[in-house]
Amino acid sequence: MRILHTMLRVGNLEKSITFYTDVLGMKLLRRKDYPEGKFTLAFVGYQDEAAGAVLELTHNWDVEKYDLGTGYGHIAIEVDDAYQACEEVKKRGGRVTREAGPMKHGATVIAFVEDPDGYKVELIQKKTV
């Protein structure tokens, strides 16, 4: 068994695809419209779906915004250098909500960015041995 994907409902599919591909460097793996259901699914990730978990962006055509609720946390992405990753996110038009630095009560270097719908994405710096 393995995790296949995490699904996020998004209000503006084009903005979300642009964020995950242009700002965070993922690839659009596949996209399909479901006219009878009035929704579109787009799958983005760093590798093919057969190789690892991806994100499913679900856009319901008649919804522009969702209440994120209080139970959702964040998506986590490993990066080589969190400080440099934050600079790249800002340069590409993304929003950094917590600059890179050691996590509270620990040594792991983390940062947080926010996608167009307000979902948090944690950047975790790869540990060097």
Backbone as JSON Lines, residues from 0, in Angstrom:
{"i":0,"aa":"M","n":[0.84,-1.19,0.0],"ca":[0.0,0.0,0.0],"c":[0.88,1.24,0.0]}
{"i":1,"aa":"R","n":[0.33,2.31,-0.55],"ca":[1.04,3.59,-0.55],"c":[0.04,4.73,-0.7]}
{"i":2,"aa":"I","n":[0.44,5.93,-0.34],"ca":[-0.4,7.11,-0.53],"c":[-0.34,7.48,-2.01]}
{"i":3,"aa":"L","n":[-1.51,7.67,-2.63],"ca":[-1.57,8.05,-4.04],"c":[-1.56,9.55,-4.23]}
{"i":4,"aa":"H","n":[-2.48,10.25,-3.53],"ca":[-2.56,11.69,-3.68],"c":[-3.28,12.32,-2.5]}
{"i":5,"aa":"T","n":[-3.14,13.63,-2.4],"ca":[-3.91,14.45,-1.47],"c":[-4.76,15.37,-2.31]}
{"i":6,"aa":"M","n":[-6.05,15.47,-1.99],"ca":[-6.97,16.29,-2.77],"c":[-7.21,17.62,-2.07]}
{"i":7,"aa":"L","n":[-7.1,18.71,-2.85],"ca":[-7.41,20.05,-2.38],"c":[-8.49,20.63,-3.29]}
{"i":8,"aa":"R","n":[-9.53,21.19,-2.69],"ca":[-10.54,21.9,-3.49],"c":[-10.04,23.32,-3.7]}
{"i":9,"aa":"V","n":[-10.05,23.78,-4.95],"ca":[-9.51,25.1,-5.27],"c":[-10.56,25.96,-5.95]}
{"i":10,"aa":"G","n":[-10.5,27.25,-5.7],"ca":[-11.47,28.18,-6.26],"c":[-11.16,28.63,-7.68]}
{"i":11,"aa":"N","n":[-9.88,28.73,-8.01],"ca":[-9.46,29.15,-9.35],"c":[-8.39,28.17,-9.82]}
{"i":12,"aa":"L","n":[-8.79,27.25,-10.68],"ca":[-7.89,26.17,-11.09],"c":[-6.64,26.7,-11.79]}
{"i":13,"aa":"E","n":[-6.8,27.68,-12.66],"ca":[-5.64,28.18,-13.4],"c":[-4.62,28.81,-12.46]}
{"i":14,"aa":"K","n":[-5.07,29.61,-11.5],"ca":[-4.16,30.21,-10.52],"c":[-3.46,29.13,-9.71]}
{"i":15,"aa":"S","n":[-4.2,28.1,-9.33],"ca":[-3.61,27.03,-8.52],"c":[-2.59,26.23,-9.31]}
{"i":16,"aa":"I","n":[-2.91,25.89,-10.56],"ca":[-1.94,25.18,-11.39],"c":[-0.69,26.02,-11.58]}
{"i":17,"aa":"T","n":[-0.86,27.31,-11.84],"ca":[0.29,28.21,-11.99],"c":[1.13,28.24,-10.73]}
{"i":18,"aa":"F","n":[0.51,28.32,-9.56],"ca":[1.25,28.34,-8.3],"c":[2.07,27.06,-8.14]}
{"i":19,"aa":"Y","n":[1.43,25.92,-8.26],"ca":[2.13,24.66,-8.01],"c":[3.16,24.34,-9.08]}
{"i":20,"aa":"T","n":[2.98,24.8,-10.33],"ca":[3.95,24.51,-11.37],"c":[5.02,25.61,-11.46]}
{"i":21,"aa":"D","n":[4.61,26.87,-11.59],"ca":[5.58,27.95,-11.78],"c":[6.27,28.38,-10.5]}
{"i":22,"aa":"V","n":[5.56,28.4,-9.38],"ca":[6.15,28.87,-8.13],"c":[6.85,27.73,-7.39]}
{"i":23,"aa":"L","n":[6.22,26.56,-7.29],"ca":[6.83,25.45,-6.55],"c":[7.52,24.42,-7.44]}
{"i":24,"aa":"G","n":[7.46,24.58,-8.75],"ca":[8.22,23.73,-9.65],"c":[7.68,22.33,-9.92]}
{"i":25,"aa":"M","n":[6.39,22.1,-9.61],"ca":[5.79,20.81,-9.92],"c":[5.44,20.75,-11.4]}
{"i":26,"aa":"K","n":[5.03,19.58,-11.86],"ca":[4.58,19.41,-13.24],"c":[3.09,19.11,-13.23]}
{"i":27,"aa":"L","n":[2.38,19.62,-14.24],"ca":[0.99,19.24,-14.44],"c":[1.02,17.85,-15.07]}
{"i":28,"aa":"L","n":[0.55,16.85,-14.36],"ca":[0.63,15.46,-14.81],"c":[-0.56,15.05,-15.66]}
{"i":29,"aa":"R","n":[-1.73,15.52,-15.28],"ca":[-2.93,15.24,-16.07],"c":[-4.05,16.16,-15.6]}
{"i":30,"aa":"R","n":[-5.02,16.33,-16.5],"ca":[-6.16,17.21,-16.22],"c":[-7.35,16.69,-17.0]}
{"i":31,"aa":"K","n":[-8.52,16.68,-16.35],"ca":[-9.71,16.2,-17.05],"c":[-10.94,16.96,-16.56]}
{"i":32,"aa":"D","n":[-11.75,17.41,-17.52],"ca":[-13.03,18.05,-17.22],"c":[-14.11,16.97,-17.14]}
{"i":33,"aa":"Y","n":[-15.05,17.17,-16.22],"ca":[-16.21,16.3,-16.06],"c":[-17.45,17.17,-16.19]}
{"i":34,"aa":"P","n":[-17.87,17.47,-17.44],"ca":[-18.97,18.41,-17.68],"c":[-20.27,18.02,-16.99]}
{"i":35,"aa":"E","n":[-20.6,16.74,-16.93],"ca":[-21.86,16.34,-16.29],"c":[-21.83,16.63,-14.79]}
{"i":36,"aa":"G","n":[-20.66,16.51,-14.19],"ca":[-20.53,16.8,-12.77],"c":[-20.13,18.23,-12.48]}
{"i":37,"aa":"K","n":[-19.82,18.98,-13.54],"ca":[-19.4,20.38,-13.43],"c":[-18.17,20.55,-12.53]}
{"i":38,"aa":"F","n":[-17.14,19.72,-12.8],"ca":[-15.89,19.87,-12.08],"c":[-14.73,19.44,-12.97]}
{"i":39,"aa":"T","n":[-13.53,19.88,-12.57],"ca":[-12.29,19.52,-13.26],"c":[-11.31,19.0,-12.22]}
{"i":40,"aa":"L","n":[-10.57,17.95,-12.6],"ca":[-9.5,17.43,-11.75],"c":[-8.17,17.68,-12.45]}
{"i":41,"aa":"A","n":[-7.2,18.19,-11.72],"ca":[-5.85,18.37,-12.24],"c":[-4.89,17.76,-11.22]}
{"i":42,"aa":"F","n":[-3.95,16.97,-11.71],"ca":[-2.98,16.32,-10.83],"c":[-1.61,16.93,-11.09]}
{"i":43,"aa":"V","n":[-0.95,17.37,-10.01],"ca":[0.37,17.98,-10.09],"c":[1.32,17.24,-9.14]}
{"i":44,"aa":"G","n":[2.61,17.24,-9.49],"ca":[3.58,16.6,-8.63],"c":[4.99,16.77,-9.16]}
{"i":45,"aa":"Y","n":[5.95,16.26,-8.4],"ca":[7.35,16.33,-8.79],"c":[7.79,15.13,-9.6]}
{"i":46,"aa":"Q","n":[7.02,14.06,-9.54],"ca":[7.35,12.86,-10.29],"c":[6.06,12.24,-10.78]}
{"i":47,"aa":"D","n":[6.17,11.27,-11.65],"ca":[5.02,10.55,-12.16],"c":[4.22,9.93,-11.01]}
{"i":48,"aa":"E","n":[2.94,9.81,-11.19],"ca":[2.08,9.24,-10.15],"c":[2.49,7.84,-9.74]}
{"i":49,"aa":"A","n":[3.08,7.07,-10.64],"ca":[3.52,5.71,-10.32],"c":[4.72,5.73,-9.38]}
{"i":50,"aa":"A","n":[5.45,6.85,-9.35],"ca":[6.68,6.94,-8.55],"c":[6.47,7.54,-7.16]}
{"i":51,"aa":"G","n":[5.39,8.28,-6.95],"ca":[5.2,8.92,-5.66],"c":[3.87,9.63,-5.56]}
{"i":52,"aa":"A","n":[3.59,10.12,-4.37],"ca":[2.32,10.81,-4.11],"c":[2.28,12.16,-4.84]}
{"i":53,"aa":"V","n":[1.09,12.57,-5.23],"ca":[0.88,13.83,-5.95],"c":[-0.29,14.59,-5.31]}
{"i":54,"aa":"L","n":[-0.56,15.78,-5.81],"ca":[-1.72,16.56,-5.37],"c":[-2.8,16.52,-6.44]}
{"i":55,"aa":"E","n":[-4.02,16.3,-6.0],"ca":[-5.18,16.4,-6.88],"c":[-5.85,17.73,-6.58]}
{"i":56,"aa":"L","n":[-5.9,18.61,-7.57],"ca":[-6.58,19.89,-7.43],"c":[-7.98,19.72,-8.02]}
{"i":57,"aa":"T","n":[-9.0,19.86,-7.19],"ca":[-10.38,19.68,-7.63],"c":[-11.04,21.05,-7.72]}
{"i":58,"aa":"H","n":[-11.54,21.36,-8.92],"ca":[-12.23,22.63,-9.11],"c":[-13.69,22.36,-9.46]}
{"i":59,"aa":"N","n":[-14.58,22.71,-8.54],"ca":[-16.02,22.64,-8.81],"c":[-16.38,23.95,-9.49]}
{"i":60,"aa":"W","n":[-16.95,23.86,-10.68],"ca":[-17.12,25.02,-11.54],"c":[-17.96,26.14,-10.93]}
{"i":61,"aa":"D","n":[-18.84,25.84,-10.0],"ca":[-19.71,26.88,-9.44],"c":[-19.23,27.4,-8.08]}
{"i":62,"aa":"V","n":[-18.01,27.05,-7.68],"ca":[-17.49,27.5,-6.38],"c":[-16.21,28.3,-6.6]}
{"i":63,"aa":"E","n":[-16.19,29.53,-6.04],"ca":[-15.02,30.39,-6.19],"c":[-14.11,30.39,-4.97]}
{"i":64,"aa":"K","n":[-14.63,29.96,-3.81],"ca":[-13.83,30.02,-2.58],"c":[-14.36,28.99,-1.59]}
{"i":65,"aa":"Y","n":[-13.45,28.41,-0.81],"ca":[-13.81,27.44,0.22],"c":[-13.36,27.93,1.58]}
{"i":66,"aa":"D","n":[-14.11,27.53,2.61],"ca":[-13.69,27.73,3.99],"c":[-12.71,26.6,4.29]}
{"i":67,"aa":"L","n":[-11.48,26.93,4.66],"ca":[-10.47,25.9,4.87],"c":[-10.71,25.06,6.11]}
{"i":68,"aa":"G","n":[-11.5,25.54,7.03],"ca":[-11.76,24.77,8.23],"c":[-10.59,24.83,9.21]}
{"i":69,"aa":"T","n":[-10.73,24.16,10.32],"ca":[-9.68,24.19,11.34],"c":[-8.92,22.88,11.44]}
{"i":70,"aa":"G","n":[-9.34,21.86,10.74],"ca":[-8.68,20.57,10.82],"c":[-7.51,20.39,9.87]}
{"i":71,"aa":"Y","n":[-7.49,21.14,8.78],"ca":[-6.43,21.01,7.8],"c":[-5.14,21.61,8.33]}
{"i":72,"aa":"G","n":[-4.02,20.96,8.05],"ca":[-2.72,21.48,8.48],"c":[-1.97,22.08,7.31]}
{"i":73,"aa":"H","n":[-1.19,21.25,6.61],"ca":[-0.38,21.75,5.51],"c":[0.16,20.59,4.68]}
{"i":74,"aa":"I","n":[0.7,20.93,3.53],"ca":[1.44,20.01,2.67],"c":[2.91,20.26,3.0]}
{"i":75,"aa":"A","n":[3.74,19.22,3.02],"ca":[5.17,19.39,3.3],"c":[5.98,18.96,2.09]}
{"i":76,"aa":"I","n":[6.97,19.79,1.74],"ca":[7.86,19.53,0.61],"c":[9.3,19.64,1.1]}
{"i":77,"aa":"E","n":[10.12,18.64,0.78],"ca":[11.53,18.7,1.13],"c":[12.27,19.54,0.1]}
{"i":78,"aa":"V","n":[13.14,20.43,0.58],"ca":[13.96,21.27,-0.29],"c":[15.41,21.18,0.17]}
{"i":79,"aa":"D","n":[16.34,21.44,-0.75],"ca":[17.76,21.42,-0.39],"c":[18.12,22.57,0.54]}
{"i":80,"aa":"D","n":[17.57,23.76,0.26],"ca":[17.91,24.97,1.01],"c":[16.63,25.8,1.18]}
{"i":81,"aa":"A","n":[16.09,25.84,2.37],"ca":[14.82,26.54,2.63],"c":[14.96,28.04,2.42]}
{"i":82,"aa":"Y","n":[16.11,28.6,2.74],"ca":[16.33,30.05,2.56],"c":[16.27,30.4,1.07]}
{"i":83,"aa":"Q","n":[16.98,29.63,0.27],"ca":[16.97,29.86,-1.18],"c":[15.59,29.59,-1.76]}
{"i":84,"aa":"A","n":[14.92,28.55,-1.27],"ca":[13.58,28.22,-1.76],"c":[12.62,29.39,-1.53]}
{"i":85,"aa":"C","n":[12.71,30.04,-0.37],"ca":[11.85,31.21,-0.09],"c":[12.13,32.33,-1.07]}
{"i":86,"aa":"E","n":[13.39,32.58,-1.36],"ca":[13.74,33.63,-2.32],"c":[13.17,33.31,-3.7]}
{"i":87,"aa":"E","n":[13.25,32.03,-4.11],"ca":[12.7,31.62,-5.4],"c":[11.18,31.77,-5.43]}
{"i":88,"aa":"V","n":[10.52,31.39,-4.35],"ca":[9.05,31.53,-4.27],"c":[8.67,33.0,-4.44]}
{"i":89,"aa":"K","n":[9.35,33.89,-3.73],"ca":[9.04,35.32,-3.83],"c":[9.33,35.86,-5.23]}
{"i":90,"aa":"K","n":[10.44,35.43,-5.81],"ca":[10.81,35.87,-7.16],"c":[9.77,35.43,-8.19]}
{"i":91,"aa":"R","n":[9.14,34.28,-7.94],"ca":[8.15,33.74,-8.87],"c":[6.73,34.21,-8.57]}
{"i":92,"aa":"G","n":[6.6,35.13,-7.62],"ca":[5.28,35.71,-7.33],"c":[4.51,35.02,-6.23]}
{"i":93,"aa":"G","n":[5.14,34.09,-5.52],"ca":[4.47,33.4,-4.41],"c":[4.56,34.18,-3.11]}
{"i":94,"aa":"R","n":[3.79,33.76,-2.13],"ca":[3.7,34.45,-0.84],"c":[4.33,33.59,0.25]}
{"i":95,"aa":"V","n":[5.39,34.08,0.87],"ca":[6.04,33.42,2.0],"c":[5.37,33.94,3.26]}
{"i":96,"aa":"T","n":[4.81,33.05,4.08],"ca":[4.13,33.48,5.3],"c":[4.99,33.26,6.55]}
{"i":97,"aa":"R","n":[6.02,32.44,6.43],"ca":[7.0,32.27,7.5],"c":[8.35,32.06,6.84]}
{"i":98,"aa":"E","n":[9.24,33.02,7.03],"ca":[10.56,32.92,6.42],"c":[11.31,31.7,6.96]}
{"i":99,"aa":"A","n":[12.29,31.26,6.21],"ca":[13.09,30.1,6.6],"c":[13.85,30.36,7.9]}
{"i":100,"aa":"G","n":[13.91,29.34,8.73],"ca":[14.65,29.4,9.99],"c":[14.36,28.15,10.79]}
{"i":101,"aa":"P","n":[15.11,27.98,11.87],"ca":[14.91,26.78,12.69],"c":[13.49,26.75,13.27]}
{"i":102,"aa":"M","n":[12.91,25.56,13.31],"ca":[11.58,25.42,13.9],"c":[11.65,25.68,15.4]}
{"i":103,"aa":"K","n":[10.55,26.1,15.95],"ca":[10.46,26.36,17.39],"c":[10.75,25.07,18.15]}
{"i":104,"aa":"H","n":[11.61,25.15,19.13],"ca":[11.98,24.01,19.97],"c":[12.71,22.92,19.2]}
{"i":105,"aa":"G","n":[13.4,23.27,18.11],"ca":[14.12,22.27,17.33],"c":[15.15,22.91,16.43]}
{"i":106,"aa":"A","n":[15.83,22.09,15.65],"ca":[16.9,22.57,14.78],"c":[16.54,22.48,13.29]}
{"i":107,"aa":"T","n":[15.47,21.76,12.95],"ca":[15.1,21.61,11.55],"c":[14.72,22.96,10.96]}
{"i":108,"aa":"V","n":[15.28,23.29,9.8],"ca":[15.0,24.56,9.13],"c":[13.74,24.38,8.29]}
{"i":109,"aa":"I","n":[12.76,25.24,8.55],"ca":[11.48,25.19,7.84],"c":[11.07,26.58,7.39]}
{"i":110,"aa":"A","n":[10.1,26.62,6.49],"ca":[9.46,27.86,6.06],"c":[8.05,27.49,5.63]}
{"i":111,"aa":"F","n":[7.18,28.49,5.52],"ca":[5.83,28.25,5.03],"c":[5.51,29.23,3.91]}
{"i":112,"aa":"V","n":[4.83,28.72,2.89],"ca":[4.29,29.54,1.81],"c":[2.8,29.24,1.73]}
{"i":113,"aa":"E","n":[2.1,30.11,1.01],"ca":[0.65,29.96,0.92],"c":[0.24,29.96,-0.55]}
{"i":114,"aa":"D","n":[-0.65,29.02,-0.92],"ca":[-1.11,28.97,-2.3],"c":[-2.26,29.96,-2.5]}
{"i":115,"aa":"P","n":[-2.77,30.12,-3.73],"ca":[-3.81,31.13,-3.98],"c":[-5.09,30.94,-3.18]}
{"i":116,"aa":"D","n":[-5.37,29.72,-2.72],"ca":[-6.58,29.47,-1.93],"c":[-6.34,29.58,-0.43]}
{"i":117,"aa":"G","n":[-5.1,29.84,-0.01],"ca":[-4.78,29.97,1.4],"c":[-4.26,28.69,2.03]}
{"i":118,"aa":"Y","n":[-4.08,27.63,1.25],"ca":[-3.5,26.4,1.79],"c":[-2.03,26.62,2.12]}
{"i":119,"aa":"K","n":[-1.59,26.11,3.24],"ca":[-0.21,26.25,3.67],"c":[0.63,25.12,3.08]}
{"i":120,"aa":"V","n":[1.84,25.48,2.64],"ca":[2.82,24.52,2.16],"c":[4.09,24.74,2.97]}
{"i":121,"aa":"E","n":[4.52,23.71,3.69],"ca":[5.74,23.8,4.49],"c":[6.93,23.36,3.66]}
{"i":122,"aa":"L","n":[7.99,24.15,3.68],"ca":[9.24,23.79,3.03],"c":[10.18,23.32,4.14]}
{"i":123,"aa":"I","n":[10.63,22.08,4.05],"ca":[11.51,21.51,5.08],"c":[12.87,21.27,4.45]}
{"i":124,"aa":"Q","n":[13.88,21.91,5.04],"ca":[15.24,21.78,4.5],"c":[15.77,20.38,4.75]}
{"i":125,"aa":"K","n":[16.32,19.78,3.69],"ca":[16.9,18.45,3.77],"c":[18.01,18.45,4.8]}
{"i":126,"aa":"K","n":[18.02,17.46,5.64],"ca":[19.07,17.37,6.67],"c":[20.35,16.85,6.04]}
{"i":127,"aa":"T","n":[21.45,17.48,6.4],"ca":[22.75,17.0,5.94],"c":[23.31,16.07,7.0]}
{"i":128,"aa":"V","n":[23.96,15.02,6.54],"ca":[24.48,14.01,7.48],"c":[25.87,14.35,7.91]}
